């Protein structure tokens, strides 16, 4: 847990999402609100012999946009272009001087440029730190960027790392970018686990068959302030726990996720929580574990939703884009539906709906869990919202 904030408040000043559902935050939110999904069945993609369901970006479209917007675009991989485009949009929105010494870049990714890791290619670009430097340097920022690569919880951990830098007074603004793109290496790895669903995923549903993968980039820019302003988003609490249960399986008692939720509830009034945006991968063990953890934390009555049915599992981007969409939901007075959910398939019947609901609450909690027993959660509060 981070130290008390004292007089400093951490404000979200800009964001962006690039995904198969849209090239900006608002486009993505509207698509989800309309029940759209980017998940499709793909045959022969990445040279894989088995078909798979995933949410893939239009690479030609993104490359075309990058050629028009990024100087010396040939220096960057597709992954790096995507990060730059997302960060650029968010930076342009808030007008910060990204090259300033008081600005830090944080990159959340699980695999980065892993597809270049072959004997026949120059694989120096596979080092995540190198990609982070190239991205920060594009904006003229010479501070050493921070890379967070902690399995599926990376996006939330990256936000918590940013908060700690701001609370410590080392920087006044942090640009947090989350991104992953798919490749033969990644998809075949999940296929070997027998974790992929042959159809669109169904989080928490009794007939769920596994997860879908997805591609996306998201950016959230956080800034330290001395006073709150009405209608801005503020960091409320965050926590990280590792239960070290198994290399790929979560704790059967949800211990790490439960401790994350208990930490957050020490700082957040449960009566102000509109919903818990959960990981919801639609795998048997993850959904079951989350139901146990949420029950143990006493949140059975709180609305719970998951967004993997729209995007698939976007790995290092998930914690960023799902946080941004949760902010958009509260801004619009709704709890987004859990696409694919129909009948509860977990030990504890969470308060889940596949339809959009109304809410007047001003706070949400976002939780993630990942390989190695990693668990993380973060909560944001809308200032001045009644």
C-alpha positions as CSV (number, residue, x, y, z in Angstrom):
1,X,0.0,0.0,0.0
2,X,1.2,3.5,-0.8
3,X,1.6,6.2,1.9
4,X,-1.2,8.6,2.7
5,X,-1.7,11.3,0.1
6,X,-1.9,14.2,2.6
7,X,-2.7,17.4,0.7
8,X,-1.9,16.0,-2.8
9,X,-4.6,14.6,-5.0
10,X,-4.0,12.6,-8.1
11,X,-6.1,13.7,-11.1
12,X,-6.8,12.0,-14.4
13,X,-6.4,14.8,-17.0
14,X,-6.7,12.9,-20.3
15,X,-7.1,9.4,-21.9
16,X,-7.3,7.5,-25.1
17,X,-8.3,4.1,-26.4
18,X,-7.4,2.5,-29.7
19,X,-9.0,-0.8,-30.4
20,X,-10.9,-2.7,-33.1
21,X,-14.0,-0.9,-31.8
22,X,-12.7,2.6,-32.4
23,X,-9.8,5.0,-32.5
24,X,-10.7,7.2,-29.5
25,X,-12.2,6.9,-26.0
26,X,-15.6,8.1,-27.0
27,X,-15.9,5.8,-30.0
28,X,-15.0,2.8,-27.9
29,X,-17.4,3.7,-25.1
30,X,-20.3,4.2,-27.6
31,X,-19.5,0.8,-29.3
32,X,-19.5,-1.0,-25.9
33,X,-22.7,0.8,-24.9
34,X,-24.3,-0.4,-28.2
35,X,-23.2,-4.0,-27.4
36,X,-20.7,-4.3,-30.2
37,X,-17.7,-6.7,-30.0
38,X,-14.4,-6.8,-31.9
39,X,-14.1,-10.6,-31.4
40,X,-14.2,-12.5,-34.7
41,X,-13.2,-16.0,-35.8
42,X,-9.9,-16.0,-37.6
43,X,-8.6,-18.7,-39.9
44,X,-5.0,-18.9,-41.0
45,X,-4.0,-15.7,-39.2
46,X,-0.3,-15.5,-38.1
47,X,0.3,-18.8,-39.9
48,X,-1.5,-20.8,-37.2
49,X,-3.0,-24.1,-38.3
50,X,-5.9,-23.8,-35.8
51,X,-8.7,-21.2,-36.1
52,X,-9.2,-18.9,-33.1
53,X,-11.5,-16.2,-31.9
54,X,-9.9,-12.9,-31.1
55,X,-10.3,-9.1,-31.4
56,X,-7.6,-8.0,-34.0
57,X,-6.8,-4.5,-35.1
58,X,-6.8,-3.5,-38.8
59,X,-3.1,-3.3,-39.2
60,X,-3.4,-1.5,-42.6
61,X,-5.6,1.2,-41.1
62,X,-3.3,1.8,-38.1
63,X,-0.2,1.8,-40.3
64,X,-1.8,4.3,-42.7
65,X,-2.7,6.6,-39.8
66,X,0.8,6.2,-38.3
67,X,2.4,7.2,-41.6
68,X,0.5,10.4,-41.6
69,X,1.0,11.3,-38.0
70,X,4.4,10.0,-36.8
71,X,7.6,11.5,-38.0
72,X,10.3,9.0,-39.2
73,X,7.6,6.3,-38.8
74,X,10.0,3.6,-40.2
75,X,11.9,3.6,-37.0
76,X,9.1,2.1,-35.1
77,X,7.5,-1.4,-34.9
78,X,3.7,-1.8,-35.1
79,X,3.5,-2.1,-31.4
80,X,5.5,1.1,-30.8
81,X,3.5,3.0,-33.4
82,X,0.3,2.0,-31.6
83,X,1.7,3.3,-28.3
84,X,2.8,6.6,-29.8
85,X,-0.6,7.1,-31.5
86,X,-2.5,6.5,-28.3
87,X,-0.2,8.7,-26.2
88,X,-0.2,11.4,-28.8
89,X,-4.0,11.8,-28.8
90,X,-4.1,11.9,-25.0
91,X,-1.2,14.4,-24.7
92,X,-2.8,16.6,-27.4
93,X,-6.0,16.7,-25.4
94,X,-4.5,18.0,-22.2
95,X,-1.7,20.1,-23.7
96,X,1.0,19.0,-21.3
97,X,4.6,19.6,-22.3
98,X,5.6,15.9,-22.7
99,X,9.3,16.7,-23.0
100,X,9.4,18.3,-19.6
101,X,11.6,17.0,-16.8
102,X,8.6,16.8,-14.6
103,X,6.9,14.3,-16.9
104,X,7.4,10.5,-16.7
105,X,6.4,7.8,-19.2
106,X,5.2,4.4,-17.9
107,X,4.7,1.5,-20.3
108,X,2.5,-1.5,-19.4
109,X,2.9,-4.5,-21.7
110,X,3.3,-8.2,-21.3
111,X,5.0,-9.1,-24.5
112,X,6.0,-5.9,-26.4
113,X,7.8,-6.9,-29.6
114,X,8.1,-10.6,-28.8
115,X,7.3,-11.6,-32.4
116,X,10.8,-10.3,-33.4
117,X,12.4,-12.8,-31.1
118,X,13.8,-15.2,-33.7
119,X,17.2,-16.3,-34.6
120,X,17.0,-14.9,-38.1
121,X,16.1,-11.3,-37.0
122,X,17.7,-8.5,-35.1
123,X,16.0,-9.0,-31.8
124,X,17.3,-6.0,-29.9
125,X,13.9,-4.4,-30.2
126,X,12.5,-7.2,-28.0
127,X,13.8,-5.5,-24.9
128,X,10.8,-3.8,-23.4
129,X,13.0,-1.0,-22.0
130,X,14.2,-0.2,-25.5
131,X,10.7,0.2,-26.7
132,X,9.8,2.4,-23.8
133,X,12.8,4.7,-24.4
134,X,11.9,5.0,-28.1
135,X,8.3,5.9,-27.2
136,X,9.3,8.5,-24.6
137,X,12.0,9.9,-26.9
138,X,9.5,10.4,-29.7
139,X,7.9,13.0,-27.4
140,X,11.3,14.6,-26.6
141,X,11.2,13.1,-23.1
142,X,14.7,12.1,-21.8
143,X,13.7,10.8,-18.4
144,X,14.2,7.1,-18.0
145,X,10.8,5.5,-18.5
146,X,9.3,2.8,-16.2
147,X,8.3,-0.5,-17.7
148,X,5.7,-2.6,-15.9
149,X,5.4,-6.2,-17.2
150,X,3.6,-8.2,-14.6
151,X,1.4,-10.6,-16.5
152,X,-2.3,-9.6,-16.7
153,X,-2.2,-7.2,-13.8
154,X,0.3,-4.9,-15.6
155,X,-2.2,-2.1,-16.5
156,X,-3.3,-1.6,-12.9
157,X,0.2,-2.0,-11.5
158,X,1.4,0.7,-14.0
159,X,-1.2,3.1,-12.7
160,X,-0.2,2.4,-9.1
161,X,3.5,2.9,-10.0
162,X,2.5,6.3,-11.6
163,X,0.6,7.3,-8.4
164,X,3.6,6.5,-6.3
165,X,5.9,8.6,-8.4
166,X,3.4,11.5,-8.1
167,X,3.0,11.2,-4.4
168,X,6.7,11.0,-3.9
169,X,7.0,14.4,-5.7
170,X,9.5,13.1,-8.3
171,X,7.2,14.1,-11.1
172,X,4.1,16.3,-11.5
173,X,2.6,14.3,-14.5
174,X,2.8,10.7,-15.6
175,X,1.8,9.3,-19.0
176,X,0.7,5.7,-18.6
177,X,0.5,3.7,-21.8
178,X,-0.8,0.1,-21.9
179,X,-0.5,-1.9,-25.1
180,X,-0.1,-5.4,-26.5
181,X,-0.5,-6.8,-30.0
182,X,-0.9,-10.5,-30.8
183,X,1.4,-12.8,-32.6
184,X,1.9,-16.5,-33.4
185,X,4.0,-16.8,-30.2
186,X,1.2,-15.4,-28.0
187,X,-1.7,-17.2,-29.5
188,X,0.0,-20.6,-29.7
189,X,1.0,-20.2,-26.1
190,X,-2.6,-19.8,-25.0
191,X,-3.6,-22.6,-27.3
192,X,-1.1,-24.9,-25.6
193,X,-2.8,-24.1,-22.3
194,X,-6.2,-25.1,-23.8
195,X,-7.4,-21.8,-22.5
196,X,-8.9,-20.3,-25.7
197,X,-12.6,-20.5,-26.4
198,X,-13.7,-21.6,-29.9
199,X,-16.5,-19.0,-29.7
200,X,-17.0,-15.6,-28.2
201,X,-16.2,-15.7,-24.5
202,X,-18.9,-15.8,-21.8
203,X,-17.5,-14.3,-18.5
204,X,-19.0,-15.9,-15.3
205,X,-21.5,-17.9,-17.4
206,X,-22.0,-21.6,-16.6
207,X,-21.4,-22.5,-20.2
208,X,-18.2,-20.5,-20.6
209,X,-15.5,-22.3,-22.6
210,X,-12.4,-20.1,-22.1
211,X,-11.0,-16.7,-23.0
212,X,-10.5,-14.8,-26.2
213,X,-7.4,-12.6,-26.8
214,X,-7.4,-9.0,-28.1
215,X,-5.3,-6.1,-29.2
216,X,-5.5,-2.6,-28.0
217,X,-3.6,0.4,-26.7
218,X,-4.7,2.8,-24.0
219,X,-3.3,5.9,-22.4
220,X,-4.2,7.5,-19.1
221,X,-2.5,10.7,-18.0
222,X,-2.3,11.4,-14.2
223,X,-1.3,14.7,-12.6
224,X,-0.7,15.7,-9.0
225,X,-2.7,18.7,-7.8
226,X,-3.1,20.5,-4.5
227,X,-6.9,20.9,-4.6
228,X,-9.8,19.0,-6.1
229,X,-12.0,20.3,-8.9
230,X,-15.6,19.4,-9.5
231,X,-16.2,16.7,-12.2
232,X,-12.6,15.5,-12.4
233,X,-11.5,11.9,-11.8
234,X,-9.4,11.3,-8.7
235,X,-7.3,8.3,-7.6
236,X,-8.9,6.9,-4.4
237,X,-7.0,3.7,-3.5
238,X,-4.8,0.9,-5.0
239,X,-3.3,-2.3,-3.8
240,X,-1.1,-5.2,-5.2
241,X,-0.8,-8.7,-3.7
242,X,0.9,-11.8,-4.9
243,X,-0.4,-15.1,-3.5
244,X,2.2,-17.1,-5.4
245,X,-0.3,-19.9,-5.8
246,X,0.7,-21.4,-9.2
247,X,2.5,-20.4,-12.4
248,X,-0.8,-20.2,-14.3
249,X,-3.6,-20.9,-11.9
250,X,-5.2,-18.5,-9.3
251,X,-5.6,-19.2,-5.7
252,X,-8.7,-21.4,-5.2
253,X,-9.7,-19.2,-2.2
254,X,-9.1,-15.9,-4.1
255,X,-6.7,-14.9,-1.3
256,X,-4.7,-12.3,-3.3
257,X,-7.7,-10.7,-4.9
258,X,-9.5,-10.7,-1.5
259,X,-6.6,-8.9,0.1
260,X,-6.6,-6.3,-2.7
261,X,-10.3,-5.6,-2.2
262,X,-9.9,-5.4,1.6
263,X,-7.1,-2.9,1.2
264,X,-9.2,-0.7,-1.1
265,X,-12.2,-0.8,1.2
266,X,-10.2,0.7,4.0
267,X,-10.0,3.9,2.0
268,X,-13.2,3.7,-0.1
269,X,-16.8,3.9,1.3
270,X,-18.6,0.8,0.0
271,X,-21.8,2.9,-0.3
272,X,-20.2,5.1,-2.9
273,X,-19.1,2.2,-5.2
274,X,-21.2,2.0,-8.4
275,X,-19.6,-1.3,-9.5
276,X,-16.6,-3.6,-9.4
277,X,-15.1,-3.9,-12.9
278,X,-13.6,-7.4,-12.6
279,X,-11.0,-9.3,-14.7
280,X,-13.7,-11.7,-16.0
281,X,-11.6,-13.8,-18.4
282,X,-14.3,-16.4,-18.8
283,X,-11.9,-19.2,-17.8
284,X,-13.2,-21.7,-15.2
285,X,-10.7,-20.9,-12.5
286,X,-10.4,-17.1,-12.9
287,X,-14.2,-16.4,-12.7
288,X,-14.7,-18.8,-9.8
289,X,-11.8,-17.3,-7.9
290,X,-13.2,-13.8,-8.4
291,X,-16.6,-14.8,-7.2
292,X,-15.0,-16.1,-4.0
293,X,-12.9,-13.0,-3.4
294,X,-15.7,-10.6,-4.0
295,X,-18.0,-12.6,-1.7
296,X,-15.3,-12.7,1.0
297,X,-14.9,-9.0,0.8
298,X,-18.6,-8.5,1.4
299,X,-19.4,-7.1,-2.0
300,X,-22.1,-9.6,-3.0
301,X,-24.7,-6.8,-3.5
302,X,-22.4,-4.5,-5.5
303,X,-22.8,-4.6,-9.3
304,X,-20.0,-6.5,-11.0
305,X,-19.1,-6.4,-14.7
306,X,-16.5,-7.6,-17.1
307,X,-15.5,-6.2,-20.5
308,X,-13.7,-9.1,-22.1
309,X,-16.7,-10.0,-24.2
310,X,-16.2,-6.7,-26.2
311,X,-12.4,-6.7,-26.5
312,X,-11.1,-10.1,-25.5
313,X,-8.2,-10.2,-23.1
314,X,-5.9,-7.3,-24.2
315,X,-3.1,-8.3,-21.8
316,X,-1.0,-5.3,-20.8
317,X,-3.7,-2.9,-22.2
318,X,-6.6,-4.4,-20.2
319,X,-6.0,-2.5,-17.0
320,X,-5.8,0.8,-18.8
321,X,-8.7,0.6,-21.2
322,X,-11.0,-1.1,-18.7
323,X,-10.3,1.7,-16.2
324,X,-11.0,4.4,-18.8
325,X,-14.3,2.7,-19.9
326,X,-15.3,2.5,-16.2
327,X,-14.8,6.2,-15.9
328,X,-16.8,6.8,-19.0
329,X,-19.6,4.6,-17.5
330,X,-19.8,6.6,-14.3
331,X,-19.7,9.8,-16.3
332,X,-22.8,8.6,-18.2
333,X,-24.6,7.2,-15.1
334,X,-24.4,3.6,-16.2
335,X,-22.9,0.2,-15.4
336,X,-21.9,-1.5,-18.6
337,X,-23.3,-5.0,-19.3
338,X,-21.2,-8.1,-19.3
339,X,-21.4,-9.3,-22.8
340,X,-21.9,-13.1,-23.1
341,X,-23.2,-13.6,-19.6
342,X,-26.6,-15.3,-19.1
343,X,-26.6,-17.8,-16.3
344,X,-24.3,-17.7,-13.3
345,X,-21.6,-20.4,-13.4
346,X,-19.7,-19.6,-10.2
347,X,-20.0,-20.7,-6.6
348,X,-21.3,-17.3,-5.5
349,X,-23.9,-15.6,-7.6
350,X,-22.4,-12.2,-8.2
351,X,-24.6,-9.2,-9.0
352,X,-23.9,-9.4,-12.8
353,X,-26.1,-8.4,-15.7
354,X,-25.6,-8.6,-19.4
355,X,-27.5,-5.4,-19.9
356,X,-26.6,-1.8,-19.1
357,X,-27.9,-0.6,-15.8
358,X,-28.2,2.9,-14.3
359,X,-26.1,4.1,-11.4
360,X,-25.8,7.4,-9.5
361,X,-22.7,6.4,-7.6
362,X,-19.4,8.3,-8.1
363,X,-16.8,5.5,-7.5
364,X,-15.7,2.2,-9.0
365,X,-13.2,-0.5,-8.3
366,X,-11.1,-2.2,-11.0
367,X,-9.5,-5.6,-10.2
368,X,-7.2,-7.9,-12.2
369,X,-5.5,-11.2,-11.6
370,X,-2.7,-12.9,-13.5
371,X,-0.2,-15.7,-14.0
372,X,2.1,-16.3,-11.0
373,X,-0.6,-15.5,-8.5
374,X,-0.5,-11.7,-9.1
375,X,-3.4,-9.6,-8.1
376,X,-4.0,-5.8,-8.3
377,X,-6.8,-3.3,-7.9
378,X,-7.4,0.4,-8.1
379,X,-10.3,2.7,-7.3
380,X,-11.1,6.1,-8.8
381,X,-13.7,8.7,-7.6
382,X,-15.5,11.4,-9.5
383,X,-15.1,14.7,-7.7
384,X,-18.2,16.7,-7.1
385,X,-20.5,14.0,-8.5
386,X,-23.7,13.5,-6.4
